[in-house]
Amino acid sequence: MLKLDTRCNKTVIKLIKYLREFRETEGISKNELSQRSGVSRSSIRKIELGESSPSLYLLLLLTNSLGLDLGALLSEIEKTYKT
């Protein structure tokens, strides 16, 4: 069970890192993402800093607001952990 938890944590961490880098590359501020997604700026900040673990619902709101597909991103990230 611990192995699964570790793998899930790594996946979420990589996903959040990707979302932050994508947001910054696209020139989208936390304020703009907050307005697009309905997620508070402070929640986005805490998620990006690793101070808060996002729910699936929040991840869907954030990825959709950035024009990304959560399922495709997760599939791509999961490939890096397959042996």
N, C-alpha and C positions, 0 to 999 in steps of 0.2 A: 504494500500500500504506500509506503514512503516513496518508493521509486516513482509511482504514478503521480504523487503530490509534487515531487521535485520536477518531474517533466512538465506538469501543468504550470507550475510557477515559472519555469523557464520560458514556456510558450507565452504566457501573459506578459512577462517582462520584455521579451522580444517584440511582441505586438505593440505594447505601449511605446517602446523606443522607436519603432517604425512610424507609428502615428505621429509622435512628436517631431521626428525628423521630416516627415512628409509635410506636416503643417508648417514648419519653419521654412522648408524649401519652397513651398507655394506662397510664402509671404502672408500666411493667415495668422493673425494674432489670437491669443487666448480669448480676448473679448469677442472677436468676430466668430470664433468657433462656438463660444457660449451662446451668442445670438442665433447662430444657425441651428444649434442642436437643442437648445433649451436646458443645457447642463450649466450649472453655475461656473463662473470663472475660477472660483476658489476650489471647486471640485476637480476641474481640469488640472489646475496647478498641483493639487495633492496627488492625483493619479500619475501625472508626468514625473513627479519627484519620488514616486514609490511610497508615499505616505498613506495612500489609500488604495485598496484593491477594488477595481471597478466590477460592477455586476455585468452580466451578459447584456442586459437591457441598456446600460450606459455605453458599453462597447458598440452596440448596434447604433445607438444615437450618434456617437462620435464618428464611426466609420461612414455611415450614411451621409452625415453632414459634410464629410470630406470627399464624397463621391466615390468611396471605396466599397468593396464587397468583403464583409467580414469572413464569410466562408472561404473565399479564395485566399485571403491573407492567412487564415489559420492553416489551410492546406499547405501553402507554401512554407510556412514556418515549421510545420510538423515534419516536412520532408528532411529538414536539417537534423532531426533527432532519430530518424530511422537508421538502423544498422544493417 
